[in-house]
Amino acid sequence: IKALLAYFLIRLVVTASFYVLYIYMTGVMKNSLKLTPEEIINQNMIVLVVMTFGLLFFMQLVKKYHPIKIARTLAIMFACFVPFIPWWVGNISGMVSLSCLQFVMLFLAVYLIGMEMTCYKHLPVNRRFTLLATTFGTVSAFASVTISFGLVMLSEYLGHYALWFVYVPIIIGFLWATGYIK
């Protein structure tokens, strides 16, 4: 059951990061920068292309370093940025600042798309597909609903500092999960 919880927490990072990056930041781009829908789509396309190159880079990095070590290092590096993300979101000055912010928010999630496979060996082979598919569906539904409604409600009172309530528990859970898998 701990292996499933570890997979759940790792997958939660990816789902939450994509929600914040593509849904929450769309409102910021529309309201703060006054971008048109076409400009928002183009910006998200740029982020997607950079994510693809980042994934290719991390695939090469895995050949030299263990995936868990890379993931823990990325999580600690990302945790150093978390205190500044709400301020950064509130003070976006242009497209360069927006792009840098989105790349920082995407930093941890890009690598985890491939890293979650390290959880697979901790699950029994005869039930692996069922357990992973059920957990994947559960975490996607849980994270989407919880983060979307929670972030909207908290943002009314805390502004962009509501992002701390998303990122801090996720990073703590992720560090526990990588420690367990290790």
Order of alpha helices (4+ residues) and beta strands (2+ residues): alpha-alpha-alpha-alpha-alpha-alpha-alpha-alpha
